Amino acid sequence: MTQPPCPSRDQALALMQEFTASDSLRKHMLAVEAAMRAYAERLGGDPERWGVAGLLHDFDYERWPNATQSATEEHPAAGVRLLRERGYPDDVCEAILGHAHYTGVPRETPMAKALFAVDELCGLITATALVRPSKSVHEVEPAGVRKKMKDKAFARGVNRDDVIQGAEALGVPLDEHIAVVIGAMRGAAAALGLAGPAA
């Protein structure tokens, strides 16, 4: 089934910036966008469309943080209602709903599986880069990320099970999955504030 067109990246970026003041949350969404584009190319998806899903997956989190994990109120349900009003297509909206366990929305498409798989991992890779003296993602390797995953005190907010289950759902070995996302984030390092000191 052909999905209707998706609003442009510029429109998505403007919406994300309108709703999100936090610099770290903005950078997280840019990281997830980069990872989604990489997986679209790998899995035969549309990089623009997958990128928009990544760019907007948490755009409503600051406004509606959803501490109670309601399936129908606040993040991401409230944001997706707004996206639908603005003409965002079902595949993008369903992927965004599916990245949160508590919505109960199954992840049936490659886009939805990828969004879930890269979300927490982007946070873990960012944290791994930021504890290096250079603060550069160019110095992060899969083995280092795997080591940090085992340290439960490190980046406590990152759900390790989601990272592992996400890779399994995509059918990608964990080390390879981590390498794909590191590579994507290296390509966007300057925007993510993870390029390291200027040469």
Backbone as a printed PyTorch tensor [residue, N CA C, xyz], in Angstrom:
tensor([[[ 0.8370, -1.1900,  0.0000],
         [ 0.0000,  0.0000,  0.0000],
         [ 0.8780,  1.2480,  0.0000]],

        [[ 0.5960,  2.1710, -0.9120],
         [ 1.3860,  3.3990, -0.9790],
         [ 0.8740,  4.3940,  0.0540]],

        [[ 1.8020,  4.9010,  0.8410],
         [ 1.4370,  5.8930,  1.8630],
         [ 1.4080,  7.2820,  1.2360]],

        [[ 0.5530,  8.1730,  1.7550],
         [ 0.5570,  9.5460,  1.2470],
         [ 1.8740, 10.2450,  1.5610]],

        [[ 2.1610, 11.3480,  0.8620],
         [ 3.4260, 12.0360,  1.1140],
         [ 3.5200, 12.5610,  2.5390]],

        [[ 4.7430, 12.7780,  2.9450],
         [ 5.0300, 13.2260,  4.3110],
         [ 5.4750, 14.6850,  4.2590]],

        [[ 5.1000, 15.5120,  5.2420],
         [ 5.6560, 16.8660,  5.2750],
         [ 7.1920, 16.8400,  5.2450]],

        [[ 7.7790, 17.9260,  4.8240],
         [ 9.2290, 17.9770,  4.6010],
         [10.0220, 17.9620,  5.9060]],

        [[11.3220, 17.6800,  5.7770],
         [12.1910, 17.7300,  6.9470],
         [12.1900, 19.1290,  7.5540]],

        [[12.2040, 20.1730,  6.7140],
         [12.2110, 21.5380,  7.2460],
         [10.9780, 21.8020,  8.0990]],

        [[ 9.8270, 21.3040,  7.6440],
         [ 8.5910, 21.4730,  8.4250],
         [ 8.6780, 20.6880,  9.7370]],

        [[ 9.2050, 19.4740,  9.6560],
         [ 9.3450, 18.6420, 10.8560],
         [10.3150, 19.2760, 11.8470]],

        [[11.4290, 19.7910, 11.3410],
         [12.4210, 20.4240, 12.2130],
         [11.8380, 21.6510, 12.9060]],

        [[11.0750, 22.4610, 12.1620],
         [10.4540, 23.6570, 12.7490],
         [ 9.4820, 23.2620, 13.8590]],

        [[ 8.7230, 22.1960, 13.6380],
         [ 7.7750, 21.7190, 14.6480],
         [ 8.5170, 21.2110, 15.8850]],

        [[ 9.5710, 20.4310, 15.6730],
         [10.3630, 19.9220, 16.7900],
         [10.9370, 21.0760, 17.6170]],

        [[11.4720, 22.0840, 16.9350],
         [12.0770, 23.2080, 17.6460],
         [11.0310, 24.0600, 18.3660]],

        [[ 9.8380, 24.1630, 17.7860],
         [ 8.7560, 24.9250, 18.4140],
         [ 8.3480, 24.2870, 19.7500]],

        [[ 8.3370, 22.9630, 19.8080],
         [ 7.8570, 22.2620, 20.9880],
         [ 8.9590, 21.9360, 21.9930]],

        [[10.2270, 21.9560, 21.5620],
         [11.3280, 21.4710, 22.4060],
         [12.3670, 22.5580, 22.6240]],

        [[12.5020, 22.9830, 23.8870],
         [13.5160, 23.9930, 24.2230],
         [14.8450, 23.3530, 24.6170]],

        [[14.7820, 22.1450, 25.1780],
         [15.9810, 21.4860, 25.7000],
         [16.9680, 21.1510, 24.5810]],

        [[18.1970, 21.6410, 24.7430],
         [19.2280, 21.3760, 23.7440],
         [19.5530, 19.8860, 23.6740]],

        [[19.6110, 19.2230, 24.8340],
         [19.9660, 17.7970, 24.8320],
         [18.8620, 16.9690, 24.1850]],

        [[17.6060, 17.3260, 24.4040],
         [16.5170, 16.5710, 23.7820],
         [16.4820, 16.8240, 22.2690]],

        [[16.7470, 18.0540, 21.8640],
         [16.8350, 18.3350, 20.4200],
         [17.9310, 17.4920, 19.7830]],

        [[19.0900, 17.4310, 20.4450],
         [20.2070, 16.6560, 19.8910],
         [19.8800, 15.1640, 19.8700]],

        [[19.1380, 14.7030, 20.8630],
         [18.7320, 13.2880, 20.8510],
         [17.8810, 13.0080, 19.6120]],

        [[16.9480, 13.8910, 19.3140],
         [16.0820, 13.6570, 18.1470],
         [16.8740, 13.7340, 16.8460]],

        [[17.8710, 14.6110, 16.7820],
         [18.7310, 14.6750, 15.5950],
         [19.5630, 13.3920, 15.4570]],

        [[19.9950, 12.8410, 16.5890],
         [20.7520, 11.5800, 16.5550],
         [19.8690, 10.4460, 16.0480]],

        [[18.6380, 10.3800, 16.5610],
         [17.7160,  9.3340, 16.1350],
         [17.3730,  9.5150, 14.6510]],

        [[17.2310, 10.7590, 14.2160],
         [16.9910, 11.0090, 12.7870],
         [18.1310, 10.4210, 11.9470]],

        [[19.3710, 10.6980, 12.3450],
         [20.5310, 10.2030, 11.5870],
         [20.5310,  8.6760, 11.5410]],

        [[20.2420,  8.0490, 12.6850],
         [20.2170,  6.5900, 12.7340],
         [19.0900,  6.0260, 11.8670]],

        [[17.9490,  6.7030, 11.8720],
         [16.8210,  6.2460, 11.0500],
         [17.1460,  6.3480,  9.5600]],

        [[17.8100,  7.4070,  9.1680],
         [18.2020,  7.5480,  7.7600],
         [19.1480,  6.4080,  7.3550]],

        [[20.0820,  6.0850,  8.2590],
         [21.0320,  5.0040,  7.9620],
         [20.2970,  3.6730,  7.7950]],

        [[19.3270,  3.4190,  8.6610],
         [18.5830,  2.1650,  8.5530],
         [17.6440,  2.1540,  7.3480]],

        [[17.1120,  3.2960,  6.9710],
         [16.2780,  3.3480,  5.7600],
         [17.0930,  2.9110,  4.5520]],

        [[18.3140,  3.4080,  4.4590],
         [19.1770,  3.0440,  3.3280],
         [19.5230,  1.5590,  3.3800]],

        [[19.6980,  1.0560,  4.5570],
         [20.0670, -0.3590,  4.7260],
         [18.8960, -1.2960,  4.4310]],

        [[17.6810, -0.8510,  4.7830],
         [16.5050, -1.7230,  4.7040],
         [15.5650, -1.3820,  3.5490]],

        [[15.9980, -0.4830,  2.6640],
         [15.1880, -0.1730,  1.4910],
         [14.0160,  0.7610,  1.7630]],

        [[14.1350,  1.5620,  2.8220],
         [13.0960,  2.5430,  3.1250],
         [13.4170,  3.8950,  2.5180]],

        [[12.5410,  4.8560,  2.7530],
         [12.7200,  6.2240,  2.2690],
         [13.4410,  7.0210,  3.3640]],

        [[14.7090,  7.4100,  3.1460],
         [15.4610,  8.0870,  4.2030],
         [14.7880,  9.3790,  4.6960]],

        [[14.1320, 10.1130,  3.8020],
         [13.4730, 11.3550,  4.2280],
         [12.3320, 11.0470,  5.1990]],

        [[11.5440, 10.0790,  4.8430],
         [10.3660,  9.7140,  5.6390],
         [10.7780,  9.1110,  6.9880]],

        [[11.7250,  8.1830,  6.9500],
         [12.2180,  7.5610,  8.1810],
         [12.9040,  8.6140,  9.0530]],

        [[13.6190,  9.5320,  8.3990],
         [14.2850, 10.5980,  9.1480],
         [13.2930, 11.4800,  9.8810]],

        [[12.1770, 11.8030,  9.2310],
         [11.1400, 12.6190,  9.8660],
         [10.5700, 11.8990, 11.0980]],

        [[10.3650, 10.5860, 10.9900],
         [ 9.8790,  9.8220, 12.1480],
         [10.8570,  9.9360, 13.3160]],

        [[12.1480,  9.8350, 13.0180],
         [13.1560,  9.9760, 14.0720],
         [13.1950, 11.3760, 14.6480]],

        [[13.0920, 12.3580, 13.7780],
         [13.1850, 13.7660, 14.1870],
         [12.0290, 14.1700, 15.0890]],

        [[10.8720, 13.5340, 14.9160],
         [ 9.6780, 13.9410, 15.6640],
         [ 9.2600, 12.9520, 16.7610]],

        [[10.0280, 11.8860, 16.9810],
         [ 9.5130, 10.8360, 17.8770],
         [ 9.3260, 11.3140, 19.3110]],

        [[10.0990, 12.2950, 19.7410],
         [ 9.9750, 12.8270, 21.1080],
         [ 9.6120, 14.3170, 21.1170]],

        [[ 9.0920, 14.8400, 20.0090],
         [ 8.9050, 16.2940, 19.9400],
         [ 7.9320, 16.8170, 20.9990]],

        [[ 7.0110, 15.9570, 21.4520],
         [ 5.9960, 16.3740, 22.4340],
         [ 6.3900, 16.0400, 23.8680]],

        [[ 7.5710, 15.4580, 24.0690],
         [ 7.9370, 14.9290, 25.3890],
         [ 8.0550, 16.0320, 26.4400]],

        [[ 8.6170, 17.1650, 26.0560],
         [ 8.8140, 18.2530, 27.0110],
         [ 7.4750, 18.8390, 27.4610]],

        [[ 6.5430, 18.9490, 26.5410],
         [ 5.2370, 19.5340, 26.8450],
         [ 4.3320, 18.5510, 27.5770]],

        [[ 4.3910, 17.2780, 27.1800],
         [ 3.5220, 16.2470, 27.7720],
         [ 4.3690, 15.0450, 28.1750]],

        [[ 5.1120, 15.1320, 29.2880],
         [ 6.1070, 14.0910, 29.5970],
         [ 5.5450, 12.7120, 29.9620]],

        [[ 4.2950, 12.6190, 30.3850],
         [ 3.6290, 11.3350, 30.6010],
         [ 4.2810, 10.4810, 31.6830]],

        [[ 4.3670, 11.0350, 32.8830],
         [ 4.9460, 10.2950, 34.0110],
         [ 4.1400,  9.0470, 34.3510]],

        [[ 2.8420,  9.0530, 34.0480],
         [ 1.9950,  7.9000, 34.3800],
         [ 2.0070,  6.8270, 33.2940]],

        [[ 2.6800,  7.1050, 32.1870],
         [ 2.7390,  6.1720, 31.0480],
         [ 1.3400,  5.8000, 30.5540]],

        [[ 0.5250,  6.8210, 30.3450],
         [-0.8080,  6.6010, 29.7800],
         [-0.6740,  6.2570, 28.3020]],

        [[-1.4710,  5.2780, 27.8630],
         [-1.4280,  4.8730, 26.4520],
         [-2.0910,  5.9010, 25.5420]],

        [[-2.9770,  6.7230, 26.1070],
         [-3.8010,  7.5970, 25.2560],
         [-3.6250,  9.0880, 25.5340]],

        [[-2.9730,  9.4260, 26.6570],
         [-2.7700, 10.8450, 26.9930],
         [-1.2790, 11.1530, 26.9740]],

        [[-0.9600, 12.4200, 26.7790],
         [ 0.4210, 12.8970, 26.8220],
         [ 1.2990, 12.1740, 25.7930]],

        [[ 2.6420, 12.1400, 26.0370],
         [ 3.6090, 11.6030, 25.0680],
         [ 3.4790, 10.0910, 24.9580]],

        [[ 3.4960,  9.5040, 23.7430],
         [ 3.5170, 10.1590, 22.4320],
         [ 2.1250, 10.3570, 21.8180]],

        [[ 1.0690,  9.9030, 22.5200],
         [-0.2730,  9.9390, 21.9190],
         [-0.7190, 11.3610, 21.5840]],

        [[-0.4530, 12.3040, 22.4990],
         [-0.8840, 13.6940, 22.2580],
         [-0.1590, 14.2710, 21.0520]],

        [[ 1.1430, 13.9920, 20.9620],
         [ 1.9180, 14.4830, 19.8300],
         [ 1.4420, 13.8920, 18.5160]],

        [[ 1.1300, 12.6030, 18.5290],
         [ 0.6780, 11.9500, 17.2960],
         [-0.6730, 12.5070, 16.8520]],

        [[-1.5450, 12.8340, 17.7870],
         [-2.8140, 13.4700, 17.3940],
         [-2.5470, 14.7750, 16.6490]],

        [[-1.6040, 15.5390, 17.1630],
         [-1.2450, 16.8020, 16.5060],
         [-0.6190, 16.5440, 15.1300]],

        [[ 0.2290, 15.5220, 15.0440],
         [ 0.8460, 15.1820, 13.7530],
         [-0.2100, 14.7860, 12.7310]],

        [[-1.1800, 13.9980, 13.1490],
         [-2.2430, 13.5960, 12.2240],
         [-3.0180, 14.8180, 11.7270]],

        [[-3.2840, 15.7600, 12.6360],
         [-3.9880, 16.9910, 12.2440],
         [-3.1880, 17.7610, 11.1970]],

        [[-1.8710, 17.6450, 11.2690],
         [-1.0000, 18.3890, 10.3460],
         [-0.6380, 17.5950,  9.1080]],

        [[-1.2770, 16.4560,  8.9260],
         [-1.0990, 15.7250,  7.6750],
         [ 0.0210, 14.7080,  7.6490]],

        [[ 0.5530, 14.3370,  8.8220],
         [ 1.5930, 13.3010,  8.8360],
         [ 0.9370, 11.9410,  8.5920]],

        [[ 1.5460, 11.1140,  7.7440],
         [ 0.9140,  9.8540,  7.3370],
         [ 0.9520,  8.7870,  8.4390]],

        [[ 0.1030,  7.7780,  8.2400],
         [-0.0680,  6.7240,  9.2460],
         [ 1.2210,  5.9860,  9.5630]],

        [[ 2.0510,  5.6970,  8.5440],
         [ 3.2500,  4.9000,  8.8280],
         [ 4.1760,  5.6200,  9.7920]],

        [[ 4.3140,  6.9300,  9.6270],
         [ 5.1580,  7.7260, 10.5230],
         [ 4.5190,  7.7940, 11.9130]],

        [[ 3.2170,  8.0580, 11.9570],
         [ 2.5120,  8.1780, 13.2440],
         [ 2.5300,  6.8620, 14.0230]],

        [[ 2.3140,  5.7490, 13.3190],
         [ 2.3040,  4.4410, 13.9910],
         [ 3.6970,  4.0850, 14.5180]],

        [[ 4.7360,  4.4400, 13.7720],
         [ 6.1050,  4.1810, 14.2500],
         [ 6.3770,  4.9740, 15.5210]],

        [[ 5.9400,  6.2400, 15.5580],
         [ 6.1650,  7.0780, 16.7360],
         [ 5.3740,  6.5320, 17.9310]],

        [[ 4.1420,  6.1230, 17.7140],
         [ 3.3690,  5.5150, 18.8110],
         [ 4.0460,  4.2450, 19.3040]],

        [[ 4.5600,  3.4440, 18.3960],
         [ 5.1380,  2.1480, 18.7420],
         [ 6.4640,  2.2200, 19.4790]],

        [[ 7.1410,  3.3870, 19.4670],
         [ 8.4500,  3.4220, 20.1410],
         [ 8.3020,  3.4160, 21.6600]],

        [[ 7.0930,  3.6470, 22.1720],
         [ 6.8450,  3.5840, 23.6130],
         [ 6.0710,  2.2980, 23.9130]],

        [[ 6.6370,  1.4330, 24.7540],
         [ 5.9820,  0.1570, 25.0900],
         [ 4.5370,  0.3590, 25.5350]],

        [[ 4.3420,  1.3680, 26.3720],
         [ 3.0620,  1.4950, 27.0780],
         [ 1.8910,  1.8930, 26.1890]],

        [[ 2.1400,  2.2750, 24.9380],
         [ 1.0050,  2.5900, 24.0570],
         [ 0.2850,  1.3180, 23.6130]],

        [[ 1.0010,  0.1900, 23.6590],
         [ 0.4090, -1.0570, 23.1970],
         [ 0.3140, -1.1620, 21.6830]],

        [[ 0.9220, -0.2010, 20.9620],
         [ 0.8650, -0.2230, 19.4970],
         [ 1.9780, -1.1440, 18.9800]],

        [[ 1.6230, -2.1930, 18.2340],
         [ 2.6590, -3.1240, 17.7640],
         [ 3.5610, -2.4810, 16.7160]],

        [[ 4.8240, -2.8950, 16.7420],
         [ 5.7930, -2.3970, 15.7540],
         [ 5.8140, -3.3920, 14.5940]],

        [[ 5.0600, -3.0880, 13.5590],
         [ 4.8740, -4.0410, 12.4670],
         [ 5.7040, -3.7140, 11.2330]],

        [[ 6.0890, -2.4690, 11.0410],
         [ 6.8330, -2.0880,  9.8390],
         [ 8.3270, -2.0050, 10.1460]],

        [[ 9.1620, -2.1220,  9.1140],
         [10.5980, -1.9270,  9.3420],
         [10.8910, -0.5530,  9.9600]],

        [[10.1510,  0.4830,  9.5500],
         [10.3730,  1.8150, 10.1170],
         [10.1150,  1.8140, 11.6240]],

        [[ 9.0010,  1.2160, 12.0390],
         [ 8.6500,  1.1860, 13.4610],
         [ 9.6740,  0.3790, 14.2580]],

        [[10.1190, -0.7530, 13.6960],
         [11.1160, -1.5790, 14.3860],
         [12.4320, -0.8250, 14.5310]],

        [[12.8150, -0.1030, 13.4840],
         [14.0710,  0.6380, 13.5220],
         [14.0100,  1.7670, 14.5380]],

        [[12.8920,  2.4810, 14.5920],
         [12.7820,  3.5990, 15.5350],
         [12.9370,  3.1030, 16.9670]],

        [[12.2810,  2.0100, 17.2880],
         [12.4140,  1.4390, 18.6340],
         [13.8580,  0.9930, 18.8910]],

        [[14.4760,  0.4060, 17.8770],
         [15.8230, -0.1560, 18.0430],
         [16.8870,  0.9160, 18.2450]],

        [[16.7320,  2.0710, 17.6210],
         [17.8030,  3.0850, 17.6870],
         [17.6000,  4.1030, 18.8050]],

        [[16.3910,  4.2500, 19.3160],
         [16.0710,  5.3200, 20.2600],
         [16.9650,  5.2920, 21.5010]],

        [[16.8940,  4.2200, 22.2750],
         [17.6910,  4.1270, 23.5080],
         [19.1860,  4.0370, 23.1880]],

        [[19.5120,  3.3630, 22.0910],
         [20.9220,  3.1990, 21.7290],
         [21.5710,  4.5530, 21.4320]],

        [[20.8550,  5.4540, 20.7850],
         [21.4090,  6.7940, 20.5360],
         [21.7690,  7.4790, 21.8510]],

        [[20.9200,  7.3060, 22.8550],
         [21.2130,  7.8910, 24.1630],
         [22.4550,  7.2890, 24.7870]],

        [[22.6110,  5.9750, 24.6530],
         [23.7680,  5.2910, 25.2290],
         [25.0610,  5.7060, 24.5190]],

        [[25.0080,  5.8180, 23.1940],
         [26.2010,  6.2250, 22.4380],
         [26.5660,  7.6710, 22.7750]],

        [[25.5760,  8.5360, 22.8940],
         [25.8460,  9.9280, 23.2780],
         [26.5300,  9.9770, 24.6380]],

        [[25.9910,  9.2410, 25.6150],
         [26.5810,  9.2280, 26.9570],
         [28.0030,  8.6850, 26.9250]],

        [[28.2290,  7.6640, 26.1000],
         [29.5650,  7.0680, 25.9830],
         [30.5510,  8.0870, 25.4050]],

        [[30.0980,  8.8500, 24.4120],
         [30.9670,  9.8810, 23.8190],
         [31.2760, 10.9900, 24.8260]],

        [[30.2790, 11.3860, 25.5910],
         [30.4320, 12.5430, 26.4820],
         [31.3570, 12.2790, 27.6710]],

        [[31.6040, 11.0110, 28.0090],
         [32.5420, 10.7440, 29.1070],
         [33.9830, 10.6250, 28.6110]],

        [[34.1720, 10.6730, 27.3080],
         [35.5400, 10.6640, 26.7740],
         [36.1240, 12.0740, 26.8840]],

        [[37.4370, 12.2040, 27.0690],
         [38.0190, 13.5510, 27.1770],
         [37.7050, 14.4350, 25.9730]],

        [[37.6540, 13.8250, 24.7790],
         [37.3950, 14.5900, 23.5560],
         [35.9080, 14.9040, 23.3540]],

        [[35.0370, 14.1670, 24.0790],
         [33.5830, 14.2560, 23.8720],
         [33.2050, 14.0250, 22.3990]],

        [[33.9450, 13.1230, 21.7610],
         [33.7650, 12.8890, 20.3250],
         [33.1990, 11.4970, 20.0520]],

        [[32.1630, 11.4550, 19.2260],
         [31.5950, 10.1660, 18.8120],
         [32.5550,  9.4330, 17.8750]],

        [[33.5100, 10.1590, 17.3150],
         [34.4930,  9.5260, 16.4280],
         [35.4160,  8.5860, 17.1990]],

        [[35.4530,  8.7160, 18.5100],
         [36.2960,  7.8390, 19.3370],
         [35.4960,  6.7140, 19.9900]],

        [[34.2140,  6.6170, 19.6850],
         [33.3600,  5.5740, 20.2740],
         [33.3500,  4.3580, 19.3450]],

        [[33.5480,  3.1870, 19.9310],
         [33.5340,  1.9270, 19.1710],
         [32.4870,  0.9860, 19.7880]],

        [[31.9720,  0.0370, 18.9900],
         [30.9560, -0.8780, 19.5330],
         [31.3810, -1.5800, 20.8240]],

        [[32.6400, -2.0130, 20.9060],
         [33.0890, -2.7250, 22.1190],
         [32.9770, -1.8360, 23.3520]],

        [[33.2650, -0.5520, 23.1830],
         [33.1640,  0.3830, 24.3050],
         [31.7230,  0.5880, 24.7350]],

        [[30.8290,  0.6220, 23.7630],
         [29.4010,  0.7650, 24.0760],
         [28.8970, -0.4850, 24.7810]],

        [[29.3290, -1.6590, 24.3110],
         [28.9290, -2.9180, 24.9560],
         [29.4000, -2.9320, 26.4180]],

        [[30.6020, -2.4380, 26.6470],
         [31.1440, -2.4060, 28.0100],
         [30.3020, -1.4870, 28.8900]],

        [[29.9350, -0.3310, 28.3530],
         [29.1130,  0.6190, 29.1160],
         [27.7210,  0.0450, 29.3790]],

        [[27.2100, -0.7530, 28.4480],
         [25.8890, -1.3740, 28.6360],
         [25.8760, -2.2500, 29.8810]],

        [[27.0130, -2.9010, 30.1550],
         [27.0880, -3.8190, 31.2980],
         [27.1700, -3.0720, 32.6260]],

        [[27.5820, -1.8200, 32.5880],
         [27.7110, -1.0030, 33.8040],
         [26.3510, -0.3690, 34.1040]],

        [[25.6220, -0.9740, 35.0380],
         [24.2530, -0.5200, 35.2940],
         [24.1920,  0.8910, 35.8660]],

        [[25.2950,  1.3520, 36.4510],
         [25.3140,  2.7030, 37.0240],
         [25.5020,  3.7670, 35.9410]],

        [[25.9480,  3.3500, 34.7680],
         [26.2260,  4.2980, 33.6810],
         [24.9560,  4.5550, 32.8780]],

        [[24.6580,  5.8360, 32.6310],
         [23.4820,  6.2100, 31.8270],
         [22.2700,  5.3890, 32.2620]],

        [[21.9300,  5.5600, 33.5550],
         [20.8590,  4.7410, 34.1630],
         [19.5320,  4.8280, 33.4210]],

        [[19.2890,  5.9580, 32.7810],
         [18.0020,  6.1440, 32.1110],
         [17.8360,  5.3210, 30.8400]],

        [[18.9350,  4.7440, 30.3520],
         [18.8740,  3.9800, 29.1020],
         [18.4170,  2.5570, 29.3920]],

        [[17.3780,  2.1280, 28.7160],
         [16.8460,  0.7760, 28.8930],
         [17.6470, -0.2020, 28.0240]],

        [[18.4930, -0.9730, 28.6720],
         [19.3560, -1.9340, 27.9510],
         [18.5320, -2.9960, 27.2270]],

        [[17.4390, -3.4520, 27.8540],
         [16.6080, -4.4800, 27.2220],
         [16.0390, -3.9940, 25.8940]],

        [[15.6540, -2.7030, 25.8460],
         [15.1170, -2.1510, 24.6010],
         [16.1660, -2.1980, 23.4920]],

        [[17.4170, -1.9070, 23.8480],
         [18.4940, -1.9350, 22.8550],
         [18.6520, -3.3550, 22.3050]],

        [[18.6830, -4.3320, 23.2040],
         [18.8840, -5.7280, 22.8030],
         [17.6910, -6.2440, 22.0050]],

        [[16.4770, -5.9940, 22.5250],
         [15.2680, -6.4630, 21.8320],
         [15.0940, -5.7640, 20.4810]],

        [[15.4730, -4.4910, 20.4240],
         [15.3510, -3.7570, 19.1650],
         [16.2180, -4.3510, 18.0720]],

        [[17.4650, -4.6770, 18.4200],
         [18.3680, -5.2960, 17.4410],
         [17.8260, -6.6490, 17.0010]],

        [[17.3130, -7.4220, 17.9660],
         [16.7600, -8.7490, 17.6410],
         [15.5740, -8.6150, 16.6820]],

        [[14.7010, -7.6350, 16.9420],
         [13.5150, -7.4560, 16.0910],
         [13.9040, -7.0790, 14.6630]],

        [[15.0130, -6.3600, 14.5330],
         [15.5050, -6.0040, 13.1980],
         [16.2610, -7.1600, 12.5400]],

        [[16.6370, -8.1420, 13.3410],
         [17.4260, -9.2550, 12.8110],
         [18.8670, -8.8750, 12.5460]],

        [[19.3790, -7.9300, 13.3540],
         [20.7600, -7.4540, 13.1720],
         [21.5520, -7.8050, 14.4320]],

        [[22.7260, -8.4410, 14.2950],
         [23.5480, -8.7210, 15.4840],
         [23.8350, -7.4300, 16.2500]],

        [[23.8980, -7.5310, 17.5720],
         [23.9920, -6.3310, 18.4070],
         [25.2080, -5.4610, 18.0650]],

        [[26.3830, -6.0860, 17.8930],
         [27.5750, -5.2890, 17.5810],
         [27.4080, -4.5450, 16.2510]],

        [[26.8010, -5.2150, 15.2960],
         [26.5740, -4.5910, 13.9840],
         [25.5750, -3.4340, 14.1190]],

        [[24.5360, -3.6540, 14.9040],
         [23.5340, -2.6200, 15.1530],
         [24.1910, -1.3810, 15.7820]],

        [[25.0130, -1.6110, 16.7850],
         [25.7100, -0.4950, 17.4460],
         [26.6000,  0.2280, 16.4360]],

        [[27.2940, -0.5360, 15.5900],
         [28.1850,  0.0690, 14.5900],
         [27.4120,  0.9140, 13.5830]],

        [[26.2380,  0.4450, 13.1520],
         [25.4150,  1.2240, 12.2090],
         [25.0430,  2.5660, 12.8230]],

        [[24.6240,  2.5360, 14.0850],
         [24.1670,  3.7710, 14.7350],
         [25.3460,  4.6990, 15.0300]],

        [[26.4790,  4.1490, 15.4550],
         [27.6690,  5.0000, 15.6500],
         [28.0320,  5.6760, 14.3310]],

        [[28.0440,  4.9080, 13.2360],
         [28.3900,  5.4720, 11.9300],
         [27.4490,  6.6010, 11.5340]],

        [[26.1590,  6.4080, 11.7890],
         [25.1760,  7.4450, 11.4650],
         [25.4180,  8.6980, 12.2990]],

        [[25.7000,  8.5010, 13.5850],
         [25.9260,  9.6470, 14.4670],
         [27.2410, 10.3610, 14.1390]],

        [[28.2390,  9.6210, 13.6730],
         [29.4800, 10.2820, 13.2400],
         [29.2010, 11.2260, 12.0770]],

        [[28.3020, 10.8040, 11.1830],
         [27.9590, 11.6470, 10.0400],
         [27.2610, 12.9350, 10.4330]],

        [[26.6450, 12.9410, 11.6140],
         [25.9260, 14.1270, 12.0950],
         [26.6070, 14.7300, 13.3270]],

        [[27.8790, 14.3730, 13.5370],
         [28.5510, 14.7080, 14.8050],
         [28.5270, 16.1910, 15.1410]],

        [[28.7230, 17.0450, 14.1470],
         [28.7660, 18.4860, 14.4360],
         [27.4230, 18.9760, 14.9820]],

        [[26.3300, 18.5500, 14.3480],
         [24.9920, 18.9560, 14.7970],
         [24.6780, 18.3950, 16.1790]],

        [[25.2800, 17.2570, 16.5070],
         [25.0060, 16.6080, 17.7930],
         [25.9220, 17.1210, 18.9070]],

        [[26.8750, 17.9920, 18.5550],
         [27.8220, 18.4730, 19.5480],
         [28.8120, 17.4050, 19.9780]],

        [[29.0370, 16.4180, 19.0890],
         [29.9080, 15.2810, 19.4340],
         [31.0780, 15.1490, 18.4550]],

        [[31.4470, 16.2530, 17.8240],
         [32.5410, 16.1880, 16.8490],
         [33.9240, 16.2500, 17.5010]],

        [[33.9600, 16.6040, 18.7860],
         [35.2500, 16.7380, 19.4600],
         [35.8630, 18.1020, 19.2100]],

        [[37.0500, 18.3420, 19.7560],
         [37.6750, 19.6520, 19.5960],
         [38.0070, 19.9430, 18.1360]],

        [[37.9300, 21.1920, 17.7870],
         [38.2560, 21.5870, 16.4030],
         [39.7150, 21.2790, 16.1230]],

        [[39.9540, 20.7480, 14.9340],
         [41.3320, 20.3660, 14.5530],
         [42.1860, 21.6120, 14.3940]]])
